Amino acid sequence: MNLALLGNLFGGLGLFLIGMRLMTTGLKQAAGRSLRKILGEWTKSPGRGLFSGFMITALVQSSSAVTVAVIGFVNAGLITLSQSIGVIYGSNIGTTVTGWIVAAVGFSVNLKAFALPVIALGALLRLSGPTRRRAFFGDAFSGFGLFLMGISTLQMAFKGIESSIDLTAFANMGTLSIPVFIGVGLMLTLLMQSSSAAMALVLTATVSGLLDLNQGAAAVIGTNIGTTSTAALSVIGATVSAKKVATGHIIFNIITAIVALILLPVLIKIILFGMDLFAFKNDPAVILALFHTVFNILGVLVLWPFTGKLVSFIEKRFASLEDQRGRPKYLDNNVISTPTLALDALSLEMERIGQLARRIVRKGLNSNFSYGALPADKEALDRLIEAGRSFCARLQSRPLTEQQGQQVATALRVLQYFRTAGALCASIEKKRLKPAIDMLGKDADMITVFKESCIGVVNVADNPCSEEFCKIDNMLHDMLSAYQDLKAKLLEAGGNGNIPVPEMVEQLELFSKIRRIVRQTAKGAVYRAAMRQDIGICCPTNTVKFAWNRHW
């Protein structure tokens, strides 16, 4: 084997991987909200979930993209774990379409003659509208062209190395060779982190005569097992919901591989018999693609009656991890690659952060910021905000539309508002500042009016989809008026000598901080409501209009 052949082998593999990545990323970006809408509407039952999982995976050519979308929906509570398992079933069947593409196109046409015009079309779409959806379709077309060129290059490489690699020793091992080639398929998928790329490599090697049918089929089973590595690696440090979905994916693939291994010789014989019966040509690529599809369908048929028990097992396995203080519930690295879903997850996590921030403020106002759990609540809030900022930073490194970039900026603004509110609460608690009700005498009710107006704003901020939320601007105005009245009274009392100047300064500091706390909390709620409306989550049309017109 010379360097030129090695160059063709690894170069073809590189073209294939880059093409798959471009095609998958382009289609995911082009789908945008449509992916969320389709999965949201077509996962109401396991059966519909199976169908939608198959269709979207077949179109997007990435089971990982569909799994990520499913994780986002489970995180959001839009679908149950049981429904997500149905999507996983369908996704595993859908990923077999790659084998059919390679079998149908890869060995029957002049790939380079077809690939170059496809790449040219993709480049034209990308250059003609770099900020529009057609640019993402352009990436998908270019990726598909590179995908085809990679297959063509691999064909040439395998034809060149067929004579220099002798695998007859493995073939002479009989059934013992099967585990060896399962390991080959597994290692290929582990190394390339793409079952589609590994599948194409196995099909090309089999068609080139490097592997026989049984060896190729065993390697196909190995690629199916190898897909679990992506799921296993992706949930390190992920949310509990992500771990549940990934566990379901791993269990399905392992059981499916066991079924395929047990029935391997029977399935191959049935497929060969069927092709002879219908007078089809015994093309090794078609046989392996059919084998891949059949055993995945068999896996679904075997597991389908036990889906309820599988869900119960997974739920019990992760029950102890459900509620961990200060740990993000929705933020997951797996959804970063799909900005639409990532922004949904970010919005949900910000609502959780906002609830904790408002809880701190509300309990602080009711207890003069001296309740015992305040330091622990503040620590949890800081951890969640830091996680949100890190998530935003990772999201910004992805190709975002202008609108998505603005949404990330809004999210960072909201996180800063909640952080400031929490820091001010902790500052009041640390300095032990208390309202001097006795010093104001008959005017002490001004403190009560001010605090009640503050609590009213915080309470309304809890529900951005309510009609009352539209009044938050007026409520803030009333709160600020109450603050100004109280401030004027304190200055008057200090000037008249009714309150010692140091105590007056201390009271002004206290109420000024409370005013800022409430304003920061309200701003966070308003800008998050604007973000929800922008990404298509419910909010009355007129709820957040003023957010962009007023300067509080």
C-alpha positions as CSV (number, residue, x, y, z in Angstrom):
1,M,0.0,0.0,0.0
2,N,1.6,3.3,-1.1
3,L,1.1,6.9,0.2
4,A,-1.2,7.8,-2.7
5,L,-3.6,5.1,-1.7
6,L,-3.5,6.1,1.9
7,G,-4.1,9.7,0.8
8,N,-7.2,8.6,-1.2
9,L,-8.5,6.6,1.8
10,F,-8.2,9.3,4.4
11,G,-9.0,12.1,2.0
12,G,-12.2,10.4,0.9
13,L,-13.1,9.8,4.5
14,G,-12.4,13.5,5.3
15,L,-14.6,14.6,2.4
16,F,-17.4,12.3,3.6
17,L,-17.2,13.6,7.2
18,I,-17.1,17.2,6.2
19,G,-19.9,16.7,3.7
20,M,-22.1,15.0,6.3
21,R,-21.4,17.8,8.8
22,L,-22.2,20.5,6.3
23,M,-25.4,18.8,5.1
24,T,-26.6,18.1,8.6
25,T,-25.8,21.6,10.0
26,G,-27.3,23.3,6.9
27,L,-30.6,21.3,7.1
28,K,-30.9,21.9,10.9
29,Q,-30.4,25.6,10.4
30,A,-32.8,25.8,7.5
31,A,-35.4,23.8,9.4
32,G,-35.2,26.2,12.4
33,R,-38.5,26.5,14.1
34,S,-40.0,24.0,11.7
35,L,-38.1,21.2,13.4
36,R,-39.5,22.2,16.8
37,K,-43.0,22.6,15.4
38,I,-43.0,19.2,13.6
39,L,-41.6,17.3,16.6
40,G,-43.9,19.2,19.0
41,E,-47.0,18.3,17.0
42,W,-46.0,14.8,16.0
43,T,-44.9,13.3,19.2
44,K,-48.2,13.1,21.1
45,S,-48.1,9.3,21.1
46,P,-45.3,6.8,20.7
47,G,-46.6,5.7,17.3
48,R,-46.6,9.3,15.9
49,G,-43.2,9.9,17.6
50,L,-41.8,6.9,15.8
51,F,-43.0,8.2,12.4
52,S,-41.7,11.7,13.0
53,G,-38.4,10.4,14.3
54,F,-38.0,8.4,11.1
55,M,-39.0,11.1,8.7
56,I,-36.9,13.9,10.3
57,T,-33.8,11.7,10.6
58,A,-34.1,10.5,7.0
59,L,-34.3,14.2,5.9
60,V,-31.7,15.7,8.2
61,Q,-29.4,12.6,8.0
62,S,-28.5,12.9,11.7
63,S,-30.0,10.8,14.5
64,S,-28.0,13.0,16.9
65,A,-29.9,16.1,15.7
66,V,-33.2,14.5,16.4
67,T,-32.0,13.2,19.7
68,V,-31.0,16.7,20.7
69,A,-34.4,18.0,19.7
70,V,-36.1,15.3,21.8
71,I,-33.9,16.2,24.8
72,G,-35.0,19.9,24.4
73,F,-38.7,18.9,24.4
74,V,-38.4,16.5,27.3
75,N,-36.5,19.3,29.2
76,A,-39.3,21.7,28.4
77,G,-42.0,19.3,29.6
78,L,-43.6,19.4,26.1
79,I,-43.3,15.6,25.7
80,T,-43.0,12.8,28.1
81,L,-40.1,10.3,28.3
82,S,-42.4,7.7,26.9
83,Q,-43.1,9.8,23.8
84,S,-39.4,10.5,23.4
85,I,-38.7,6.8,23.3
86,G,-41.0,6.5,20.3
87,V,-39.0,9.2,18.5
88,I,-35.7,7.4,19.4
89,Y,-37.2,4.2,17.8
90,G,-38.0,6.1,14.6
91,S,-34.7,7.9,14.6
92,N,-32.8,4.6,14.6
93,I,-34.8,3.4,11.6
94,G,-34.3,6.7,9.9
95,T,-30.6,6.6,10.2
96,T,-30.5,3.5,8.0
97,V,-31.4,5.8,5.0
98,T,-27.7,6.7,4.7
99,G,-27.0,3.1,3.7
100,W,-29.7,3.3,1.1
101,I,-28.3,6.6,-0.3
102,V,-24.8,5.0,-0.6
103,A,-26.2,1.8,-2.1
104,A,-28.6,3.6,-4.6
105,V,-26.4,6.5,-5.6
106,G,-22.9,5.6,-4.6
107,F,-22.3,2.7,-7.0
108,S,-24.6,3.4,-9.9
109,V,-23.7,6.9,-11.2
110,N,-20.6,8.9,-12.1
111,L,-20.4,10.6,-8.7
112,K,-17.9,13.3,-9.5
113,A,-20.0,14.4,-12.6
114,F,-23.0,14.7,-10.3
115,A,-21.3,16.0,-7.2
116,L,-19.6,19.1,-8.7
117,P,-22.8,20.7,-10.0
118,V,-24.5,20.1,-6.6
119,I,-21.5,21.9,-4.9
120,A,-21.8,24.7,-7.4
121,L,-25.5,25.1,-6.6
122,G,-24.8,25.1,-2.9
123,A,-22.1,27.8,-3.3
124,L,-24.5,29.9,-5.4
125,L,-27.2,29.7,-2.7
126,R,-24.8,30.5,0.0
127,L,-23.3,33.5,-1.8
128,S,-26.6,34.9,-3.0
129,G,-28.2,35.2,0.5
130,P,-25.6,34.8,3.3
131,T,-28.1,35.9,6.0
132,R,-31.2,34.1,4.6
133,R,-32.5,30.6,4.9
134,R,-31.4,29.7,1.4
135,A,-27.8,30.1,2.6
136,F,-28.4,27.1,4.9
137,F,-29.9,25.1,2.1
138,G,-26.7,26.0,0.1
139,D,-24.6,24.5,2.9
140,A,-26.7,21.4,2.7
141,F,-26.3,21.0,-1.1
142,S,-22.6,21.6,-0.8
143,G,-22.3,19.1,1.9
144,F,-24.2,16.5,-0.1
145,G,-21.8,17.1,-3.0
146,L,-18.8,16.6,-0.8
147,F,-20.5,13.5,0.6
148,L,-20.7,12.0,-2.9
149,M,-17.1,13.0,-3.7
150,G,-16.0,11.3,-0.5
151,I,-17.8,8.0,-1.6
152,S,-16.2,8.2,-5.0
153,T,-12.7,8.7,-3.5
154,L,-13.2,5.8,-1.1
155,Q,-14.3,3.6,-4.0
156,M,-11.0,4.3,-5.7
157,A,-9.0,3.8,-2.5
158,F,-10.6,0.4,-1.7
159,K,-10.1,-0.8,-5.3
160,G,-6.4,0.0,-4.9
161,I,-5.8,-1.6,-1.5
162,E,-8.0,-4.7,-2.1
163,S,-5.0,-6.7,-3.4
164,S,-2.7,-5.6,-0.6
165,I,-4.9,-6.5,2.4
166,D,-5.8,-10.2,3.0
167,L,-8.7,-10.9,5.3
168,T,-9.1,-14.5,4.5
169,A,-7.6,-15.5,7.9
170,F,-10.6,-13.9,9.6
171,A,-13.0,-15.6,7.2
172,N,-11.4,-19.0,8.0
173,M,-12.3,-18.4,11.7
174,G,-15.9,-19.0,10.9
175,T,-18.4,-17.7,13.4
176,L,-15.5,-16.4,15.6
177,S,-14.8,-13.7,12.9
178,I,-18.2,-12.1,13.6
179,P,-17.2,-10.5,16.9
180,V,-14.0,-9.3,15.3
181,F,-15.9,-7.4,12.6
182,I,-18.5,-6.2,15.1
183,G,-15.5,-4.6,16.9
184,V,-14.3,-3.1,13.6
185,G,-17.6,-1.4,13.0
186,L,-17.7,-0.3,16.6
187,M,-14.2,1.2,16.5
188,L,-14.9,3.0,13.2
189,T,-17.9,4.7,14.7
190,L,-16.0,5.5,17.9
191,L,-13.1,7.1,15.9
192,M,-15.3,9.0,13.4
193,Q,-18.2,9.8,15.8
194,S,-20.5,9.2,12.9
195,S,-22.4,5.9,12.3
196,S,-23.2,7.2,8.8
197,A,-19.6,7.6,7.9
198,A,-18.7,4.2,9.3
199,M,-21.7,2.7,7.4
200,A,-20.5,4.2,4.2
201,L,-17.0,2.9,4.8
202,V,-18.3,-0.7,5.5
203,L,-20.5,-0.7,2.4
204,T,-17.7,0.6,0.2
205,A,-15.3,-2.0,1.6
206,T,-17.8,-4.8,1.0
207,V,-18.7,-3.7,-2.6
208,S,-14.9,-3.5,-3.3
209,G,-14.5,-7.1,-2.2
210,L,-12.5,-6.3,0.9
211,L,-15.1,-7.8,3.1
212,D,-17.6,-10.7,2.5
213,L,-21.3,-10.4,3.3
214,N,-21.1,-11.8,6.8
215,Q,-18.1,-9.7,7.7
216,G,-19.9,-6.6,6.3
217,A,-23.1,-7.4,8.2
218,A,-21.2,-7.9,11.5
219,A,-19.5,-4.5,10.9
220,V,-22.9,-2.9,10.3
221,I,-24.0,-4.3,13.7
222,G,-20.9,-2.8,15.2
223,T,-21.7,0.7,13.8
224,N,-25.2,0.4,15.3
225,I,-23.6,-0.3,18.7
226,G,-21.1,2.5,18.2
227,T,-23.8,5.1,17.9
228,T,-24.4,4.7,21.6
229,S,-20.9,6.2,22.3
230,T,-22.1,9.6,21.0
231,A,-25.1,9.4,23.4
232,A,-22.9,8.3,26.3
233,L,-20.4,11.0,25.8
234,S,-23.0,13.7,25.2
235,V,-24.6,13.3,28.6
236,I,-21.4,13.9,30.7
237,G,-22.5,16.8,32.9
238,A,-25.8,17.1,31.1
239,T,-29.3,17.5,32.5
240,V,-31.2,14.6,34.1
241,S,-33.7,14.7,31.2
242,A,-30.8,14.3,28.7
243,K,-29.5,11.4,30.6
244,K,-32.9,9.7,30.6
245,V,-33.2,10.1,26.8
246,A,-29.6,8.9,26.2
247,T,-30.2,5.9,28.4
248,G,-33.2,4.9,26.4
249,H,-31.2,5.3,23.2
250,I,-28.4,3.1,24.5
251,I,-30.7,0.4,25.8
252,F,-32.5,0.3,22.4
253,N,-29.3,0.0,20.4
254,I,-27.8,-2.7,22.5
255,I,-30.9,-4.8,22.5
256,T,-31.3,-4.3,18.7
257,A,-27.6,-5.4,18.2
258,I,-28.2,-8.5,20.2
259,V,-31.3,-9.4,18.1
260,A,-29.3,-8.8,14.9
261,L,-26.4,-10.9,16.1
262,I,-28.6,-13.8,17.0
263,L,-30.5,-13.7,13.7
264,L,-27.6,-12.6,11.5
265,P,-27.3,-15.8,9.3
266,V,-31.1,-16.2,9.1
267,L,-31.6,-12.6,8.1
268,I,-28.9,-12.7,5.4
269,K,-30.4,-15.9,3.9
270,I,-33.9,-14.5,4.0
271,I,-32.7,-11.3,2.2
272,L,-30.8,-13.3,-0.4
273,F,-33.8,-15.6,-1.0
274,G,-36.1,-12.6,-1.4
275,M,-33.8,-10.9,-3.9
276,D,-33.6,-14.1,-5.9
277,L,-37.3,-14.5,-5.8
278,F,-37.9,-11.1,-7.3
279,A,-35.0,-11.4,-9.7
280,F,-33.0,-8.5,-8.1
281,K,-29.3,-8.3,-8.6
282,N,-27.4,-9.5,-5.5
283,D,-25.7,-6.1,-4.9
284,P,-23.7,-6.3,-1.5
285,A,-24.5,-2.7,-0.7
286,V,-28.2,-3.2,-1.2
287,I,-28.1,-6.4,0.9
288,L,-26.3,-4.7,3.8
289,A,-28.6,-1.6,3.6
290,L,-31.6,-3.9,3.8
291,F,-30.0,-5.9,6.6
292,H,-29.4,-2.7,8.5
293,T,-33.0,-1.5,8.1
294,V,-34.6,-4.9,8.9
295,F,-32.8,-5.5,12.2
296,N,-33.6,-2.0,13.4
297,I,-37.3,-2.6,12.6
298,L,-37.0,-5.9,14.4
299,G,-35.5,-4.1,17.4
300,V,-38.5,-1.8,17.5
301,L,-40.9,-4.7,17.3
302,V,-39.2,-6.5,20.1
303,L,-39.1,-3.5,22.4
304,W,-42.4,-1.8,21.6
305,P,-44.5,-4.0,24.0
306,F,-42.1,-3.3,26.8
307,T,-41.8,0.5,26.3
308,G,-43.8,1.3,29.5
309,K,-41.5,-0.9,31.6
310,L,-38.4,0.6,29.9
311,V,-39.7,4.1,30.8
312,S,-40.4,3.1,34.4
313,F,-36.9,1.6,34.7
314,I,-35.2,4.8,33.4
315,E,-37.4,7.0,35.7
316,K,-36.5,5.0,38.8
317,R,-32.8,5.0,37.8
318,F,-32.6,8.8,37.8
319,A,-35.2,9.6,40.4
320,S,-32.5,10.6,43.0
321,L,-31.0,13.2,40.6
322,E,-34.2,15.1,39.8
323,D,-33.8,18.0,42.3
324,Q,-30.3,19.4,42.8
325,R,-30.0,22.9,44.1
326,G,-28.3,25.4,41.8
327,R,-28.0,22.9,39.0
328,P,-29.4,23.9,35.5
329,K,-32.4,21.9,34.6
330,Y,-32.8,22.9,30.9
331,L,-29.3,23.9,29.8
332,D,-27.6,21.1,27.9
333,N,-24.6,21.1,25.6
334,N,-26.5,18.7,23.3
335,V,-28.9,21.4,22.2
336,I,-26.1,24.0,21.4
337,S,-25.8,22.7,17.9
338,T,-29.4,23.6,17.1
339,P,-29.7,27.3,18.1
340,T,-33.6,27.3,17.9
341,L,-33.8,24.6,20.5
342,A,-30.9,26.1,22.5
343,L,-32.8,29.4,22.8
344,D,-35.9,27.6,23.9
345,A,-33.8,25.9,26.6
346,L,-32.2,29.1,27.6
347,S,-35.6,30.9,27.9
348,L,-36.9,28.1,30.2
349,E,-33.8,28.2,32.4
350,M,-34.0,32.0,32.7
351,E,-37.6,31.6,33.9
352,R,-36.3,29.2,36.5
353,I,-33.6,31.7,37.5
354,G,-36.2,34.5,37.5
355,Q,-38.4,32.5,39.8
356,L,-35.6,32.0,42.3
357,A,-34.6,35.7,42.0
358,R,-38.2,36.8,42.7
359,R,-38.4,34.3,45.6
360,I,-35.4,35.9,47.2
361,V,-36.8,39.4,46.7
362,R,-40.2,38.5,47.9
363,K,-39.0,36.7,51.0
364,G,-36.5,39.5,51.6
365,L,-39.2,42.2,51.5
366,N,-41.4,40.2,53.9
367,S,-38.6,39.5,56.4
368,N,-36.5,42.7,56.1
369,F,-33.9,40.6,54.2
370,S,-33.1,38.5,57.3
371,Y,-34.6,35.1,56.5
372,G,-32.2,32.2,57.2
373,A,-32.0,30.6,53.7
374,L,-31.1,33.8,51.9
375,P,-27.3,33.0,51.6
376,A,-28.1,29.5,50.3
377,D,-30.6,30.9,47.8
378,K,-28.2,33.6,46.7
379,E,-25.4,30.9,46.1
380,A,-27.8,28.8,44.0
381,L,-28.9,31.9,42.0
382,D,-25.2,32.8,41.3
383,R,-24.5,29.2,40.1
384,L,-27.4,29.2,37.8
385,I,-26.6,32.6,36.4
386,E,-23.0,31.6,35.8
387,A,-24.2,28.4,34.0
388,G,-26.5,30.6,31.9
389,R,-23.7,32.9,30.9
390,S,-21.5,30.0,29.9
391,F,-24.3,28.6,27.8
392,C,-24.7,31.9,26.1
393,A,-20.9,32.1,25.4
394,R,-21.0,28.6,23.8
395,L,-24.1,29.5,21.8
396,Q,-22.4,32.6,20.4
397,S,-19.7,30.5,18.9
398,R,-22.3,28.8,16.7
399,P,-23.6,30.3,13.4
400,L,-26.5,32.4,14.4
401,T,-28.9,34.6,12.5
402,E,-29.1,38.3,13.4
403,Q,-32.3,37.7,15.3
404,Q,-30.8,34.8,17.3
405,G,-27.8,36.9,18.1
406,Q,-30.1,39.6,19.5
407,Q,-31.9,37.0,21.6
408,V,-28.6,35.8,23.1
409,A,-27.8,39.4,23.9
410,T,-31.2,39.8,25.6
411,A,-30.6,36.7,27.6
412,L,-27.3,38.1,28.9
413,R,-29.1,41.3,29.8
414,V,-31.7,39.4,31.8
415,L,-29.1,37.4,33.6
416,Q,-27.3,40.5,34.6
417,Y,-30.6,42.1,36.0
418,F,-31.2,39.0,38.2
419,R,-27.6,38.9,39.3
420,T,-27.7,42.5,40.4
421,A,-31.0,42.0,42.3
422,G,-29.5,39.0,44.1
423,A,-26.3,40.9,45.0
424,L,-28.3,43.9,46.4
425,C,-30.4,41.5,48.6
426,A,-27.2,40.0,49.9
427,S,-25.8,43.4,50.6
428,I,-28.8,44.5,52.7
429,E,-28.7,41.2,54.6
430,K,-24.9,41.6,55.3
431,K,-25.2,45.2,56.5
432,R,-28.3,44.3,58.7
433,L,-30.2,47.3,57.3
434,K,-33.7,47.6,58.8
435,P,-36.6,50.1,58.2
436,A,-36.7,52.7,61.0
437,I,-40.4,52.6,61.4
438,D,-40.4,54.2,64.9
439,M,-38.3,57.2,63.7
440,L,-40.9,58.3,61.2
441,G,-43.7,58.3,63.7
442,K,-47.1,59.1,62.1
443,D,-45.5,58.9,58.6
444,A,-44.4,55.3,59.1
445,D,-47.2,54.1,56.9
446,M,-45.2,55.5,53.9
447,I,-42.8,52.6,54.4
448,T,-45.7,50.1,54.3
449,V,-47.1,51.7,51.1
450,F,-43.6,51.5,49.5
451,K,-43.0,47.9,50.4
452,E,-46.5,46.8,49.3
453,S,-46.0,48.5,45.9
454,C,-42.7,46.7,45.6
455,I,-44.3,43.3,46.4
456,G,-47.0,44.0,43.9
457,V,-44.5,44.5,41.1
458,V,-42.7,41.3,42.0
459,N,-45.9,39.3,42.2
460,V,-47.1,40.5,38.7
461,A,-43.6,39.7,37.3
462,D,-44.3,36.0,38.0
463,N,-46.7,35.6,35.1
464,P,-45.6,37.3,31.9
465,C,-48.5,35.7,29.9
466,S,-51.1,37.4,32.1
467,E,-53.0,40.6,31.2
468,E,-51.9,42.0,34.6
469,F,-48.3,41.9,33.4
470,C,-49.2,44.6,30.9
471,K,-49.7,46.9,33.8
472,I,-46.2,46.4,35.2
473,D,-45.0,49.7,33.8
474,N,-47.6,51.7,35.6
475,M,-47.0,49.7,38.8
476,L,-43.3,50.5,38.6
477,H,-44.2,54.2,38.2
478,D,-46.3,54.0,41.3
479,M,-43.5,52.2,43.2
480,L,-41.1,54.9,42.2
481,S,-43.5,57.6,43.3
482,A,-43.9,56.0,46.7
483,Y,-40.1,55.8,46.9
484,Q,-39.7,59.5,46.1
485,D,-42.3,60.4,48.7
486,L,-40.5,58.3,51.3
487,K,-37.1,59.7,50.4
488,A,-38.4,63.3,50.6
489,K,-39.9,62.6,54.1
490,L,-36.6,61.0,55.3
491,L,-34.6,64.0,54.1
492,E,-37.1,66.4,55.7
493,A,-36.9,64.5,59.0
494,G,-33.1,64.5,58.9
495,G,-33.0,68.2,58.1
496,N,-35.4,69.0,61.0
497,G,-33.3,66.9,63.4
498,N,-36.1,64.4,64.0
499,I,-33.8,61.6,62.7
500,P,-30.0,61.5,63.3
501,V,-28.1,62.1,60.1
502,P,-26.2,58.7,60.1
503,E,-29.6,56.9,60.6
504,M,-31.1,59.0,57.8
505,V,-28.3,58.1,55.4
506,E,-28.7,54.4,56.4
507,Q,-32.4,54.5,55.7
508,L,-31.9,56.2,52.3
509,E,-29.4,53.5,51.4
510,L,-31.8,50.8,52.4
511,F,-34.8,52.1,50.4
512,S,-32.6,53.0,47.4
513,K,-31.3,49.4,47.2
514,I,-34.9,48.1,47.6
515,R,-36.0,50.3,44.7
516,R,-33.1,49.1,42.6
517,I,-33.8,45.5,43.5
518,V,-37.4,45.7,42.3
519,R,-36.5,47.6,39.1
520,Q,-33.9,45.0,38.2
521,T,-36.3,42.2,38.9
522,A,-39.0,43.8,36.8
523,K,-36.6,44.5,34.0
524,G,-35.5,40.9,33.9
525,A,-39.1,39.8,33.7
526,V,-40.0,42.2,30.9
527,Y,-37.0,41.5,28.7
528,R,-37.4,37.8,29.2
529,A,-41.1,38.2,28.2
530,A,-39.9,40.1,25.1
531,M,-37.5,37.2,24.3
532,R,-40.3,34.6,24.7
533,Q,-42.5,36.6,22.3
534,D,-39.6,36.8,19.9
535,I,-39.0,33.1,19.7
536,G,-42.7,32.3,19.5
537,I,-43.6,31.3,23.1
538,C,-47.0,32.6,24.3
539,C,-47.4,36.1,25.5
540,P,-50.2,38.6,24.9
541,T,-49.3,40.8,21.9
542,N,-49.3,44.0,23.8
543,T,-47.6,42.6,26.9
544,V,-44.1,43.7,26.2
545,K,-44.4,46.4,23.6
546,F,-43.3,49.1,26.1
547,A,-40.2,47.2,27.0
548,W,-38.4,48.6,24.0
549,N,-39.8,52.1,24.2
550,R,-39.3,53.0,27.8
551,H,-36.2,53.9,29.7
552,W,-36.8,53.0,33.3
